[in-house]
Amino acid sequence: METNWTKDELKAYLFLFAAHANFEESKAELNFIKTRVGAKNLAHIHDEFDKDNDYQRIQKIEATIERYAYEKEDIENLLLDVKALFIADGELDILEESLFLGLRHLLLS
Protein backbone atom coordinates (compact mmCIF):
# COMPACT_ATOMS: atom_id res chain seq x y z
CA MET A 1 0.00 0.00 0.00
CA GLU A 2 1.48 3.27 -1.09
CA THR A 3 1.62 6.28 1.18
CA ASN A 4 2.76 9.83 0.70
CA TRP A 5 3.99 10.18 4.27
CA THR A 6 6.97 12.18 5.35
CA LYS A 7 9.60 10.37 7.38
CA ASP A 8 8.13 11.87 10.58
CA GLU A 9 4.68 10.60 9.61
CA LEU A 10 6.16 7.14 9.05
CA LYS A 11 7.70 7.29 12.52
CA ALA A 12 4.39 8.40 14.02
CA TYR A 13 2.57 5.52 12.35
CA LEU A 14 5.23 2.99 13.33
CA PHE A 15 5.21 4.25 16.91
CA LEU A 16 1.40 3.99 17.08
CA PHE A 17 1.63 0.46 15.70
CA ALA A 18 4.16 -0.39 18.38
CA ALA A 19 2.18 1.33 21.14
CA HIS A 20 -0.77 -0.90 20.28
CA ALA A 21 1.24 -4.06 20.92
CA ASN A 22 -0.55 -4.47 24.25
CA PHE A 23 -3.82 -3.01 22.88
CA GLU A 24 -3.55 0.31 24.69
CA GLU A 25 -1.73 3.59 24.29
CA SER A 26 -0.38 4.86 27.56
CA LYS A 27 -0.09 8.56 28.23
CA ALA A 28 3.69 8.12 28.49
CA GLU A 29 3.80 6.45 25.07
CA LEU A 30 1.73 9.21 23.46
CA ASN A 31 3.96 11.85 25.03
CA PHE A 32 7.02 10.00 23.72
CA ILE A 33 5.55 9.97 20.22
CA LYS A 34 4.71 13.68 20.40
CA THR A 35 8.27 14.55 21.37
CA ARG A 36 9.64 12.56 18.42
CA VAL A 37 7.26 13.62 15.63
CA GLY A 38 5.23 16.58 16.90
CA ALA A 39 1.61 16.84 18.00
CA LYS A 40 0.36 17.80 14.52
CA ASN A 41 1.92 14.75 12.82
CA LEU A 42 0.63 12.50 15.59
CA ALA A 43 -2.95 13.80 15.33
CA HIS A 44 -3.00 13.53 11.53
CA ILE A 45 -1.52 10.04 11.43
CA HIS A 46 -3.58 8.79 14.39
CA ASP A 47 -6.77 9.34 12.39
CA GLU A 48 -5.42 7.24 9.52
CA PHE A 49 -4.05 4.59 11.88
CA ASP A 50 -7.45 4.16 13.54
CA LYS A 51 -9.09 3.43 10.18
CA ASP A 52 -6.58 0.73 9.15
CA ASN A 53 -6.44 -2.92 10.14
CA ASP A 54 -3.21 -4.68 11.13
CA TYR A 55 -2.57 -6.00 7.62
CA GLN A 56 -2.92 -2.52 6.12
CA ARG A 57 -0.69 -1.09 8.83
CA ILE A 58 2.12 -3.52 8.12
CA GLN A 59 1.80 -3.03 4.37
CA LYS A 60 1.98 0.77 4.74
CA ILE A 61 5.01 0.61 7.02
CA GLU A 62 6.89 -1.75 4.71
CA ALA A 63 5.99 0.22 1.57
CA THR A 64 7.07 3.53 3.05
CA ILE A 65 10.37 2.16 4.34
CA GLU A 66 10.99 0.73 0.88
CA ARG A 67 10.04 4.03 -0.82
CA TYR A 68 12.59 5.88 1.28
CA ALA A 69 15.16 3.13 0.62
CA TYR A 70 16.04 2.84 4.28
CA GLU A 71 19.38 1.16 4.85
CA LYS A 72 19.92 -1.41 7.60
CA GLU A 73 21.37 1.29 9.88
CA ASP A 74 18.28 3.49 9.38
CA ILE A 75 15.99 0.60 10.28
CA GLU A 76 18.12 -0.24 13.33
CA ASN A 77 17.74 3.38 14.48
CA LEU A 78 13.96 3.18 14.03
CA LEU A 79 13.91 -0.02 16.05
CA LEU A 80 15.94 1.62 18.83
CA ASP A 81 13.28 4.34 18.96
CA VAL A 82 10.56 1.67 19.12
CA LYS A 83 12.39 0.02 22.02
CA ALA A 84 12.57 3.41 23.78
CA LEU A 85 8.84 3.83 23.20
CA PHE A 86 8.14 0.48 24.81
CA ILE A 87 9.97 1.43 27.99
CA ALA A 88 8.53 4.96 28.08
CA ASP A 89 5.78 3.76 30.42
CA GLY A 90 8.27 2.03 32.71
CA GLU A 91 7.88 -1.55 31.56
CA LEU A 92 8.43 -3.84 28.62
CA ASP A 93 5.71 -6.46 28.63
CA ILE A 94 5.70 -9.73 26.72
CA LEU A 95 3.39 -8.44 23.99
CA GLU A 96 5.67 -5.48 23.33
CA GLU A 97 8.71 -7.72 23.32
CA SER A 98 7.04 -10.10 20.85
CA LEU A 99 6.03 -7.25 18.55
CA PHE A 100 9.55 -5.84 18.69
CA LEU A 101 11.04 -9.16 17.58
CA GLY A 102 8.43 -9.44 14.82
CA LEU A 103 9.14 -5.91 13.57
CA ARG A 104 12.85 -6.58 13.65
CA HIS A 105 12.41 -9.72 11.58
CA LEU A 106 9.97 -8.07 9.17
CA LEU A 107 11.93 -4.90 8.55
CA LEU A 108 15.43 -6.36 8.43
CA SER A 109 14.73 -9.40 6.24
mmCIF file of the C-alpha atoms, coordinates in Angstrom:
data_MODEL
# 
_entry.id   MODEL 
# 
loop_
_atom_site.group_PDB 
_atom_site.id 
_atom_site.type_symbol 
_atom_site.label_atom_id 
_atom_site.label_alt_id 
_atom_site.label_comp_id 
_atom_site.label_asym_id 
_atom_site.label_entity_id 
_atom_site.label_seq_id 
_atom_site.pdbx_PDB_ins_code 
_atom_site.Cartn_x 
_atom_site.Cartn_y 
_atom_site.Cartn_z 
_atom_site.occupancy 
_atom_site.B_iso_or_equiv 
_atom_site.pdbx_formal_charge 
_atom_site.auth_seq_id 
_atom_site.auth_comp_id 
_atom_site.auth_asym_id 
_atom_site.auth_atom_id 
_atom_site.pdbx_PDB_model_num 
ATOM 1   C CA . MET A 1 1   ? 0.000  0.000   0.000  1.00 0.00 ? 1   MET A CA 1 
ATOM 2   C CA . GLU A 1 2   ? 1.477  3.269   -1.094 1.00 0.00 ? 2   GLU A CA 1 
ATOM 3   C CA . THR A 1 3   ? 1.620  6.284   1.179  1.00 0.00 ? 3   THR A CA 1 
ATOM 4   C CA . ASN A 1 4   ? 2.758  9.834   0.699  1.00 0.00 ? 4   ASN A CA 1 
ATOM 5   C CA . TRP A 1 5   ? 3.987  10.177  4.267  1.00 0.00 ? 5   TRP A CA 1 
ATOM 6   C CA . THR A 1 6   ? 6.973  12.181  5.348  1.00 0.00 ? 6   THR A CA 1 
ATOM 7   C CA . LYS A 1 7   ? 9.605  10.370  7.384  1.00 0.00 ? 7   LYS A CA 1 
ATOM 8   C CA . ASP A 1 8   ? 8.129  11.868  10.578 1.00 0.00 ? 8   ASP A CA 1 
ATOM 9   C CA . GLU A 1 9   ? 4.678  10.604  9.607  1.00 0.00 ? 9   GLU A CA 1 
ATOM 10  C CA . LEU A 1 10  ? 6.165  7.144   9.049  1.00 0.00 ? 10  LEU A CA 1 
ATOM 11  C CA . LYS A 1 11  ? 7.701  7.293   12.520 1.00 0.00 ? 11  LYS A CA 1 
ATOM 12  C CA . ALA A 1 12  ? 4.392  8.401   14.024 1.00 0.00 ? 12  ALA A CA 1 
ATOM 13  C CA . TYR A 1 13  ? 2.566  5.516   12.350 1.00 0.00 ? 13  TYR A CA 1 
ATOM 14  C CA . LEU A 1 14  ? 5.229  2.986   13.328 1.00 0.00 ? 14  LEU A CA 1 
ATOM 15  C CA . PHE A 1 15  ? 5.208  4.254   16.913 1.00 0.00 ? 15  PHE A CA 1 
ATOM 16  C CA . LEU A 1 16  ? 1.405  3.988   17.082 1.00 0.00 ? 16  LEU A CA 1 
ATOM 17  C CA . PHE A 1 17  ? 1.633  0.459   15.701 1.00 0.00 ? 17  PHE A CA 1 
ATOM 18  C CA . ALA A 1 18  ? 4.163  -0.392  18.382 1.00 0.00 ? 18  ALA A CA 1 
ATOM 19  C CA . ALA A 1 19  ? 2.176  1.335   21.136 1.00 0.00 ? 19  ALA A CA 1 
ATOM 20  C CA . HIS A 1 20  ? -0.774 -0.896  20.283 1.00 0.00 ? 20  HIS A CA 1 
ATOM 21  C CA . ALA A 1 21  ? 1.242  -4.058  20.924 1.00 0.00 ? 21  ALA A CA 1 
ATOM 22  C CA . ASN A 1 22  ? -0.554 -4.470  24.247 1.00 0.00 ? 22  ASN A CA 1 
ATOM 23  C CA . PHE A 1 23  ? -3.818 -3.006  22.876 1.00 0.00 ? 23  PHE A CA 1 
ATOM 24  C CA . GLU A 1 24  ? -3.545 0.305   24.695 1.00 0.00 ? 24  GLU A CA 1 
ATOM 25  C CA . GLU A 1 25  ? -1.731 3.591   24.287 1.00 0.00 ? 25  GLU A CA 1 
ATOM 26  C CA . SER A 1 26  ? -0.379 4.858   27.562 1.00 0.00 ? 26  SER A CA 1 
ATOM 27  C CA . LYS A 1 27  ? -0.086 8.562   28.226 1.00 0.00 ? 27  LYS A CA 1 
ATOM 28  C CA . ALA A 1 28  ? 3.689  8.122   28.489 1.00 0.00 ? 28  ALA A CA 1 
ATOM 29  C CA . GLU A 1 29  ? 3.801  6.450   25.073 1.00 0.00 ? 29  GLU A CA 1 
ATOM 30  C CA . LEU A 1 30  ? 1.727  9.207   23.464 1.00 0.00 ? 30  LEU A CA 1 
ATOM 31  C CA . ASN A 1 31  ? 3.959  11.847  25.034 1.00 0.00 ? 31  ASN A CA 1 
ATOM 32  C CA . PHE A 1 32  ? 7.019  9.998   23.718 1.00 0.00 ? 32  PHE A CA 1 
ATOM 33  C CA . ILE A 1 33  ? 5.551  9.972   20.217 1.00 0.00 ? 33  ILE A CA 1 
ATOM 34  C CA . LYS A 1 34  ? 4.708  13.684  20.397 1.00 0.00 ? 34  LYS A CA 1 
ATOM 35  C CA . THR A 1 35  ? 8.273  14.551  21.369 1.00 0.00 ? 35  THR A CA 1 
ATOM 36  C CA . ARG A 1 36  ? 9.642  12.564  18.424 1.00 0.00 ? 36  ARG A CA 1 
ATOM 37  C CA . VAL A 1 37  ? 7.263  13.620  15.631 1.00 0.00 ? 37  VAL A CA 1 
ATOM 38  C CA . GLY A 1 38  ? 5.231  16.578  16.899 1.00 0.00 ? 38  GLY A CA 1 
ATOM 39  C CA . ALA A 1 39  ? 1.612  16.837  17.998 1.00 0.00 ? 39  ALA A CA 1 
ATOM 40  C CA . LYS A 1 40  ? 0.363  17.798  14.519 1.00 0.00 ? 40  LYS A CA 1 
ATOM 41  C CA . ASN A 1 41  ? 1.917  14.752  12.824 1.00 0.00 ? 41  ASN A CA 1 
ATOM 42  C CA . LEU A 1 42  ? 0.633  12.497  15.585 1.00 0.00 ? 42  LEU A CA 1 
ATOM 43  C CA . ALA A 1 43  ? -2.946 13.798  15.331 1.00 0.00 ? 43  ALA A CA 1 
ATOM 44  C CA . HIS A 1 44  ? -3.004 13.528  11.533 1.00 0.00 ? 44  HIS A CA 1 
ATOM 45  C CA . ILE A 1 45  ? -1.518 10.042  11.433 1.00 0.00 ? 45  ILE A CA 1 
ATOM 46  C CA . HIS A 1 46  ? -3.579 8.791   14.390 1.00 0.00 ? 46  HIS A CA 1 
ATOM 47  C CA . ASP A 1 47  ? -6.771 9.338   12.390 1.00 0.00 ? 47  ASP A CA 1 
ATOM 48  C CA . GLU A 1 48  ? -5.416 7.244   9.519  1.00 0.00 ? 48  GLU A CA 1 
ATOM 49  C CA . PHE A 1 49  ? -4.050 4.591   11.878 1.00 0.00 ? 49  PHE A CA 1 
ATOM 50  C CA . ASP A 1 50  ? -7.450 4.163   13.537 1.00 0.00 ? 50  ASP A CA 1 
ATOM 51  C CA . LYS A 1 51  ? -9.086 3.434   10.175 1.00 0.00 ? 51  LYS A CA 1 
ATOM 52  C CA . ASP A 1 52  ? -6.584 0.728   9.151  1.00 0.00 ? 52  ASP A CA 1 
ATOM 53  C CA . ASN A 1 53  ? -6.437 -2.920  10.144 1.00 0.00 ? 53  ASN A CA 1 
ATOM 54  C CA . ASP A 1 54  ? -3.206 -4.678  11.131 1.00 0.00 ? 54  ASP A CA 1 
ATOM 55  C CA . TYR A 1 55  ? -2.574 -6.005  7.623  1.00 0.00 ? 55  TYR A CA 1 
ATOM 56  C CA . GLN A 1 56  ? -2.924 -2.525  6.117  1.00 0.00 ? 56  GLN A CA 1 
ATOM 57  C CA . ARG A 1 57  ? -0.694 -1.093  8.825  1.00 0.00 ? 57  ARG A CA 1 
ATOM 58  C CA . ILE A 1 58  ? 2.118  -3.519  8.124  1.00 0.00 ? 58  ILE A CA 1 
ATOM 59  C CA . GLN A 1 59  ? 1.799  -3.025  4.371  1.00 0.00 ? 59  GLN A CA 1 
ATOM 60  C CA . LYS A 1 60  ? 1.980  0.766   4.736  1.00 0.00 ? 60  LYS A CA 1 
ATOM 61  C CA . ILE A 1 61  ? 5.006  0.607   7.024  1.00 0.00 ? 61  ILE A CA 1 
ATOM 62  C CA . GLU A 1 62  ? 6.885  -1.746  4.707  1.00 0.00 ? 62  GLU A CA 1 
ATOM 63  C CA . ALA A 1 63  ? 5.994  0.216   1.566  1.00 0.00 ? 63  ALA A CA 1 
ATOM 64  C CA . THR A 1 64  ? 7.072  3.527   3.045  1.00 0.00 ? 64  THR A CA 1 
ATOM 65  C CA . ILE A 1 65  ? 10.365 2.156   4.336  1.00 0.00 ? 65  ILE A CA 1 
ATOM 66  C CA . GLU A 1 66  ? 10.990 0.730   0.881  1.00 0.00 ? 66  GLU A CA 1 
ATOM 67  C CA . ARG A 1 67  ? 10.035 4.025   -0.822 1.00 0.00 ? 67  ARG A CA 1 
ATOM 68  C CA . TYR A 1 68  ? 12.589 5.879   1.283  1.00 0.00 ? 68  TYR A CA 1 
ATOM 69  C CA . ALA A 1 69  ? 15.156 3.135   0.615  1.00 0.00 ? 69  ALA A CA 1 
ATOM 70  C CA . TYR A 1 70  ? 16.043 2.840   4.281  1.00 0.00 ? 70  TYR A CA 1 
ATOM 71  C CA . GLU A 1 71  ? 19.377 1.159   4.853  1.00 0.00 ? 71  GLU A CA 1 
ATOM 72  C CA . LYS A 1 72  ? 19.917 -1.411  7.598  1.00 0.00 ? 72  LYS A CA 1 
ATOM 73  C CA . GLU A 1 73  ? 21.368 1.286   9.879  1.00 0.00 ? 73  GLU A CA 1 
ATOM 74  C CA . ASP A 1 74  ? 18.283 3.492   9.376  1.00 0.00 ? 74  ASP A CA 1 
ATOM 75  C CA . ILE A 1 75  ? 15.991 0.602   10.282 1.00 0.00 ? 75  ILE A CA 1 
ATOM 76  C CA . GLU A 1 76  ? 18.124 -0.240  13.326 1.00 0.00 ? 76  GLU A CA 1 
ATOM 77  C CA . ASN A 1 77  ? 17.740 3.379   14.480 1.00 0.00 ? 77  ASN A CA 1 
ATOM 78  C CA . LEU A 1 78  ? 13.962 3.183   14.028 1.00 0.00 ? 78  LEU A CA 1 
ATOM 79  C CA . LEU A 1 79  ? 13.914 -0.024  16.051 1.00 0.00 ? 79  LEU A CA 1 
ATOM 80  C CA . LEU A 1 80  ? 15.936 1.620   18.826 1.00 0.00 ? 80  LEU A CA 1 
ATOM 81  C CA . ASP A 1 81  ? 13.279 4.338   18.960 1.00 0.00 ? 81  ASP A CA 1 
ATOM 82  C CA . VAL A 1 82  ? 10.558 1.669   19.119 1.00 0.00 ? 82  VAL A CA 1 
ATOM 83  C CA . LYS A 1 83  ? 12.389 0.020   22.022 1.00 0.00 ? 83  LYS A CA 1 
ATOM 84  C CA . ALA A 1 84  ? 12.572 3.409   23.784 1.00 0.00 ? 84  ALA A CA 1 
ATOM 85  C CA . LEU A 1 85  ? 8.835  3.832   23.204 1.00 0.00 ? 85  LEU A CA 1 
ATOM 86  C CA . PHE A 1 86  ? 8.143  0.476   24.807 1.00 0.00 ? 86  PHE A CA 1 
ATOM 87  C CA . ILE A 1 87  ? 9.971  1.427   27.988 1.00 0.00 ? 87  ILE A CA 1 
ATOM 88  C CA . ALA A 1 88  ? 8.527  4.962   28.082 1.00 0.00 ? 88  ALA A CA 1 
ATOM 89  C CA . ASP A 1 89  ? 5.777  3.759   30.418 1.00 0.00 ? 89  ASP A CA 1 
ATOM 90  C CA . GLY A 1 90  ? 8.269  2.033   32.709 1.00 0.00 ? 90  GLY A CA 1 
ATOM 91  C CA . GLU A 1 91  ? 7.878  -1.552  31.564 1.00 0.00 ? 91  GLU A CA 1 
ATOM 92  C CA . LEU A 1 92  ? 8.433  -3.839  28.617 1.00 0.00 ? 92  LEU A CA 1 
ATOM 93  C CA . ASP A 1 93  ? 5.709  -6.463  28.631 1.00 0.00 ? 93  ASP A CA 1 
ATOM 94  C CA . ILE A 1 94  ? 5.701  -9.735  26.721 1.00 0.00 ? 94  ILE A CA 1 
ATOM 95  C CA . LEU A 1 95  ? 3.386  -8.438  23.994 1.00 0.00 ? 95  LEU A CA 1 
ATOM 96  C CA . GLU A 1 96  ? 5.669  -5.478  23.334 1.00 0.00 ? 96  GLU A CA 1 
ATOM 97  C CA . GLU A 1 97  ? 8.714  -7.724  23.321 1.00 0.00 ? 97  GLU A CA 1 
ATOM 98  C CA . SER A 1 98  ? 7.041  -10.095 20.849 1.00 0.00 ? 98  SER A CA 1 
ATOM 99  C CA . LEU A 1 99  ? 6.034  -7.251  18.551 1.00 0.00 ? 99  LEU A CA 1 
ATOM 100 C CA . PHE A 1 100 ? 9.553  -5.839  18.693 1.00 0.00 ? 100 PHE A CA 1 
ATOM 101 C CA . LEU A 1 101 ? 11.036 -9.158  17.585 1.00 0.00 ? 101 LEU A CA 1 
ATOM 102 C CA . GLY A 1 102 ? 8.428  -9.436  14.824 1.00 0.00 ? 102 GLY A CA 1 
ATOM 103 C CA . LEU A 1 103 ? 9.143  -5.912  13.570 1.00 0.00 ? 103 LEU A CA 1 
ATOM 104 C CA . ARG A 1 104 ? 12.852 -6.576  13.645 1.00 0.00 ? 104 ARG A CA 1 
ATOM 105 C CA . HIS A 1 105 ? 12.412 -9.721  11.579 1.00 0.00 ? 105 HIS A CA 1 
ATOM 106 C CA . LEU A 1 106 ? 9.968  -8.071  9.175  1.00 0.00 ? 106 LEU A CA 1 
ATOM 107 C CA . LEU A 1 107 ? 11.935 -4.897  8.552  1.00 0.00 ? 107 LEU A CA 1 
ATOM 108 C CA . LEU A 1 108 ? 15.429 -6.363  8.428  1.00 0.00 ? 108 LEU A CA 1 
ATOM 109 C CA . SER A 1 109 ? 14.731 -9.395  6.241  1.00 0.00 ? 109 SER A CA 1 
# 
